[in-house]
Amino acid sequence: MKKSNRSRAKDSREVLGIIIPNAWDADGRTTAWAISTYNENLYRINMRNKIGKQLPEIAGKKIKASGTIGSTDGSAAIMTITAYIIIEDADI
């Protein structure tokens, strides 16, 4: 049986990074968001859960996020965020 490269076993993870736009439509509107980490990893945010839908409101903020990595879209892992906190510069 051939395995799809879009699916992997779920992997719990905690990451520290910044919320950034990751894809745009033809009119320049953001269609996908990601967490860019300080060690140059990129995690696309699963926007299908309540927390994922809240994260664009804090774009550009540093966060510590917990969640699961459930799949990849070929260029970045997709992370379902289950919890996050905003990190102030003094907290780093």
N, CA and C atoms as an extended XYZ file, in Angstrom:
276
Properties=species:S:1:pos:R:3:atomname:S:1:resname:S:1:resid:I:1 pbc="F F F"
N         0.846       -1.180        0.000 N   MET     1
C         0.000        0.000        0.000 CA  MET     1
C         0.891        1.242        0.000 C   MET     1
N         0.626        2.145       -0.887 N   LYS     2
C         1.413        3.369       -0.999 CA  LYS     2
C         0.957        4.379        0.053 C   LYS     2
N         1.925        4.976        0.752 N   LYS     3
C         1.619        5.978        1.764 CA  LYS     3
C         1.581        7.357        1.134 C   LYS     3
N         0.612        8.152        1.553 N   SER     4
C         0.535        9.536        1.093 CA  SER     4
C         1.556       10.371        1.854 C   SER     4
N         2.202       11.323        1.168 N   ASN     5
C         3.138       12.191        1.876 CA  ASN     5
C         2.419       13.299        2.630 C   ASN     5
N         1.079       13.341        2.572 N   ARG     6
C         0.307       14.317        3.330 CA  ARG     6
C        -0.028       13.807        4.729 C   ARG     6
N         0.185       12.548        5.013 N   SER     7
C        -0.195       12.049        6.329 CA  SER     7
C         0.996       11.452        7.053 C   SER     7
N         1.023       11.660        8.350 N   ARG     8
C         2.048       11.114        9.229 CA  ARG     8
C         1.372       10.827       10.564 C   ARG     8
N         2.049       10.077       11.392 N   ALA     9
C         1.543        9.881       12.739 CA  ALA     9
C         1.566       11.230       13.447 C   ALA     9
N         0.566       11.469       14.292 N   LYS    10
C         0.527       12.744       15.007 CA  LYS    10
C         1.678       12.827       15.986 C   LYS    10
N         2.296       13.999       16.026 N   ASP    11
C         3.489       14.234       16.814 CA  ASP    11
C         3.244       15.475       17.664 C   ASP    11
N         3.228       15.326       18.998 N   SER    12
C         3.044       16.482       19.876 CA  SER    12
C         4.305       17.321       19.867 C   SER    12
N         4.121       18.628       19.878 N   ARG    13
C         5.270       19.513       19.781 CA  ARG    13
C         4.967       20.827       20.479 C   ARG    13
N         6.033       21.468       20.967 N   GLU    14
C         5.958       22.825       21.505 CA  GLU    14
C         6.969       23.647       20.727 C   GLU    14
N         6.523       24.784       20.183 N   VAL    15
C         7.410       25.611       19.362 CA  VAL    15
C         7.361       27.056       19.831 C   VAL    15
N         8.456       27.756       19.587 N   LEU    16
C         8.572       29.171       19.900 CA  LEU    16
C         8.842       29.891       18.592 C   LEU    16
N         8.006       30.872       18.260 N   GLY    17
C         8.199       31.574       16.994 CA  GLY    17
C         7.267       32.753       16.839 C   GLY    17
N         7.158       33.215       15.599 N   ILE    18
C         6.368       34.400       15.266 CA  ILE    18
C         5.282       33.995       14.274 C   ILE    18
N         4.068       34.520       14.467 N   ILE    19
C         2.958       34.282       13.543 CA  ILE    19
C         3.179       35.135       12.296 C   ILE    19
N         3.195       34.480       11.124 N   ILE    20
C         3.413       35.209        9.872 CA  ILE    20
C         2.401       34.762        8.812 C   ILE    20
N         2.088       35.635        7.848 N   PRO    21
C         1.293       35.189        6.699 CA  PRO    21
C         2.145       34.230        5.878 C   PRO    21
N         1.475       33.232        5.245 N   ASN    22
C         2.238       32.202        4.544 CA  ASN    22
C         1.777       31.969        3.109 C   ASN    22
N         0.590       32.437        2.754 N   ALA    23
C         0.090       32.293        1.377 CA  ALA    23
C        -0.944       33.383        1.137 C   ALA    23
N        -1.067       33.774       -0.136 N   TRP    24
C        -1.957       34.868       -0.505 CA  TRP    24
C        -2.778       34.493       -1.736 C   TRP    24
N        -3.971       35.100       -1.857 N   ASP    25
C        -4.759       34.896       -3.072 CA  ASP    25
C        -4.361       35.941       -4.114 C   ASP    25
N        -5.022       35.928       -5.257 N   ALA    26
C        -4.674       36.827       -6.362 CA  ALA    26
C        -4.860       38.297       -6.008 C   ALA    26
N        -5.711       38.577       -5.012 N   ASP    27
C        -5.949       39.956       -4.586 CA  ASP    27
C        -5.050       40.391       -3.440 C   ASP    27
N        -4.121       39.524       -3.038 N   GLY    28
C        -3.182       39.870       -1.974 CA  GLY    28
C        -3.683       39.610       -0.566 C   GLY    28
N        -4.830       38.951       -0.437 N   ARG    29
C        -5.353       38.621        0.900 CA  ARG    29
C        -4.683       37.345        1.407 C   ARG    29
N        -4.356       37.336        2.680 N   THR    30
C        -3.705       36.170        3.283 CA  THR    30
C        -4.675       35.003        3.320 C   THR    30
N        -4.224       33.856        2.837 N   THR    31
C        -5.051       32.648        2.830 CA  THR    31
C        -4.507       31.559        3.753 C   THR    31
N        -3.274       31.714        4.230 N   ALA    32
C        -2.679       30.733        5.149 CA  ALA    32
C        -1.712       31.450        6.080 C   ALA    32
N        -1.595       30.920        7.287 N   TRP    33
C        -0.728       31.493        8.319 CA  TRP    33
C         0.227       30.428        8.811 C   TRP    33
N         1.346       30.864        9.386 N   ALA    34
C         2.354       29.911        9.868 CA  ALA    34
C         3.061       30.477       11.091 C   ALA    34
N         3.748       29.589       11.781 N   ILE    35
C         4.662       29.982       12.847 CA  ILE    35
C         6.071       29.782       12.294 C   ILE    35
N         6.837       30.846       12.263 N   SER    36
C         8.233       30.790       11.854 CA  SER    36
C         9.061       30.736       13.129 C   SER    36
N         9.831       29.655       13.300 N   THR    37
C        10.586       29.481       14.536 CA  THR    37
C        11.967       30.089       14.415 C   THR    37
N        12.613       30.224       15.549 N   TYR    38
C        13.940       30.828       15.598 CA  TYR    38
C        15.031       29.921       15.051 C   TYR    38
N        14.727       28.637       14.888 N   ASN    39
C        15.704       27.730       14.270 CA  ASN    39
C        15.324       27.450       12.812 C   ASN    39
N        14.569       28.383       12.219 N   GLU    40
C        14.225       28.405       10.803 CA  GLU    40
C        13.273       27.301       10.357 C   GLU    40
N        12.491       26.725       11.269 N   ASN    41
C        11.429       25.800       10.884 CA  ASN    41
C        10.168       26.606       10.619 C   ASN    41
N         9.304       26.061        9.784 N   LEU    42
C         8.038       26.703        9.463 CA  LEU    42
C         6.921       25.698        9.692 C   LEU    42
N         5.929       26.098       10.477 N   TYR    43
C         4.774       25.250       10.756 CA  TYR    43
C         3.526       25.982       10.285 C   TYR    43
N         2.884       25.461        9.241 N   ARG    44
C         1.620       26.055        8.808 CA  ARG    44
C         0.573       25.775        9.861 C   ARG    44
N        -0.271       26.759       10.125 N   ILE    45
C        -1.285       26.648       11.166 CA  ILE    45
C        -2.558       26.052       10.589 C   ILE    45
N        -3.045       24.993       11.240 N   ASN    46
C        -4.333       24.417       10.883 CA  ASN    46
C        -5.407       25.411       11.320 C   ASN    46
N        -6.112       25.977       10.370 N   MET    47
C        -7.105       27.013       10.657 CA  MET    47
C        -8.489       26.440       10.921 C   MET    47
N        -8.606       25.133       11.061 N   ARG    48
C        -9.917       24.504       11.234 CA  ARG    48
C       -10.370       24.400       12.680 C   ARG    48
N        -9.489       24.709       13.630 N   ASN    49
C        -9.938       24.677       15.024 CA  ASN    49
C       -10.039       26.111       15.564 C   ASN    49
N       -10.665       26.257       16.719 N   LYS    50
C       -10.932       27.584       17.293 CA  LYS    50
C        -9.646       28.376       17.527 C   LYS    50
N        -8.637       27.754       18.084 N   ILE    51
C        -7.389       28.469       18.375 CA  ILE    51
C        -6.698       28.881       17.084 C   ILE    51
N        -6.661       28.014       16.097 N   GLY    52
C        -6.051       28.364       14.820 CA  GLY    52
C        -6.701       29.585       14.194 C   GLY    52
N        -8.006       29.689       14.317 N   LYS    53
C        -8.729       30.840       13.753 CA  LYS    53
C        -8.425       32.137       14.496 C   LYS    53
N        -8.000       32.051       15.756 N   GLN    54
C        -7.680       33.248       16.547 CA  GLN    54
C        -6.288       33.810       16.239 C   GLN    54
N        -5.370       32.980       15.806 N   LEU    55
C        -3.974       33.385       15.688 CA  LEU    55
C        -3.690       34.514       14.703 C   LEU    55
N        -4.402       34.648       13.570 N   PRO    56
C        -4.129       35.794       12.696 CA  PRO    56
C        -4.295       37.150       13.396 C   PRO    56
N        -5.107       37.202       14.437 N   GLU    57
C        -5.310       38.446       15.182 CA  GLU    57
C        -4.039       38.901       15.900 C   GLU    57
N        -3.099       37.982       16.103 N   ILE    58
C        -1.851       38.344       16.790 CA  ILE    58
C        -0.648       38.193       15.855 C   ILE    58
N        -0.872       38.389       14.570 N   ALA    59
C         0.218       38.292       13.584 CA  ALA    59
C         1.372       39.193       13.987 C   ALA    59
N         2.586       38.685       13.841 N   GLY    60
C         3.790       39.433       14.188 CA  GLY    60
C         4.211       39.278       15.637 C   GLY    60
N         3.370       38.660       16.452 N   LYS    61
C         3.699       38.456       17.866 CA  LYS    61
C         4.516       37.184       18.047 C   LYS    61
N         5.366       37.200       19.068 N   LYS    62
C         6.114       36.007       19.463 CA  LYS    62
C         5.194       35.163       20.334 C   LYS    62
N         5.149       33.852       20.045 N   ILE    63
C         4.320       32.965       20.853 CA  ILE    63
C         5.070       31.678       21.166 C   ILE    63
N         4.610       31.017       22.230 N   LYS    64
C         4.990       29.636       22.507 CA  LYS    64
C         3.708       28.849       22.285 C   LYS    64
N         3.736       27.922       21.339 N   ALA    65
C         2.542       27.168       20.978 CA  ALA    65
C         2.755       25.681       21.202 C   ALA    65
N         1.701       25.025       21.667 N   SER    66
C         1.697       23.574       21.825 CA  SER    66
C         0.648       23.013       20.883 C   SER    66
N         0.926       21.845       20.357 N   GLY    67
C        -0.049       21.219       19.478 CA  GLY    67
C         0.498       19.949       18.872 C   GLY    67
N        -0.187       19.498       17.823 N   THR    68
C         0.221       18.274       17.148 CA  THR    68
C         0.520       18.554       15.687 C   THR    68
N         1.506       17.838       15.195 N   ILE    69
C         1.853       17.866       13.785 CA  ILE    69
C         1.165       16.651       13.183 C   ILE    69
N         0.187       16.904       12.325 N   GLY    70
C        -0.600       15.793       11.801 CA  GLY    70
C        -0.337       15.489       10.349 C   GLY    70
N         0.210       16.428        9.602 N   SER    71
C         0.441       16.198        8.183 CA  SER    71
C         1.419       17.239        7.668 C   SER    71
N         1.744       17.103        6.404 N   THR    72
C         2.605       18.083        5.755 CA  THR    72
C         1.997       18.420        4.406 C   THR    72
N         2.198       19.639        3.949 N   ASP    73
C         1.673       20.019        2.635 CA  ASP    73
C         2.764       19.969        1.576 C   ASP    73
N         3.889       19.353        1.895 N   GLY    74
C         4.992       19.245        0.957 CA  GLY    74
C         6.099       20.245        1.222 C   GLY    74
N         5.740       21.422        1.754 N   SER    75
C         6.763       22.431        2.029 CA  SER    75
C         6.884       22.744        3.514 C   SER    75
N         5.856       22.472        4.272 N   ALA    76
C         5.882       22.764        5.711 CA  ALA    76
C         4.946       21.809        6.437 C   ALA    76
N         5.276       21.518        7.683 N   ALA    77
C         4.399       20.712        8.525 CA  ALA    77
C         3.166       21.537        8.881 C   ALA    77
N         2.037       20.868        9.034 N   ILE    78
C         0.806       21.548        9.442 CA  ILE    78
C         0.575       21.237       10.915 C   ILE    78
N         0.468       22.299       11.723 N   MET    79
C         0.337       22.155       13.169 CA  MET    79
C        -1.054       22.562       13.615 C   MET    79
N        -1.694       21.673       14.390 N   THR    80
C        -2.961       21.998       15.030 CA  THR    80
C        -2.621       22.499       16.423 C   THR    80
N        -2.841       23.791       16.649 N   ILE    81
C        -2.480       24.418       17.920 CA  ILE    81
C        -3.548       24.105       18.960 C   ILE    81
N        -3.113       23.623       20.127 N   THR    82
C        -4.040       23.337       21.220 CA  THR    82
C        -3.939       24.357       22.343 C   THR    82
N        -2.812       25.082       22.410 N   ALA    83
C        -2.627       26.117       23.430 CA  ALA    83
C        -1.482       27.023       22.994 C   ALA    83
N        -1.542       28.286       23.426 N   TYR    84
C        -0.438       29.201       23.142 CA  TYR    84
C        -0.407       30.301       24.185 C   TYR    84
N         0.773       30.920       24.317 N   ILE    85
C         0.910       32.108       25.124 CA  ILE    85
C         1.728       33.107       24.317 C   ILE    85
N         1.403       34.388       24.479 N   ILE    86
C         2.175       35.438       23.852 CA  ILE    86
C         3.403       35.684       24.703 C   ILE    86
N         4.565       35.764       24.060 N   ILE    87
C         5.830       35.966       24.759 CA  ILE    87
C         6.244       37.434       24.602 C   ILE    87
N         6.421       38.086       25.719 N   GLU    88
C         6.930       39.456       25.712 CA  GLU    88
C         8.451       39.387       25.660 C   GLU    88
N         9.106       40.403       25.120 N   ASP    89
C        10.562       40.390       24.996 CA  ASP    89
C        11.264       40.076       26.320 C   ASP    89
N        10.737       40.556       27.410 N   ALA    90
C        11.360       40.321       28.716 CA  ALA    90
C        11.257       38.862       29.149 C   ALA    90
N        10.326       38.094       28.506 N   ASP    91
C        10.122       36.696       28.881 CA  ASP    91
C        11.107       35.759       28.193 C   ASP    91
N        11.840       36.234       27.198 N   ILE    92
C        12.727       35.356       26.432 CA  ILE    92
C        14.056       35.194       27.135 C   ILE    92
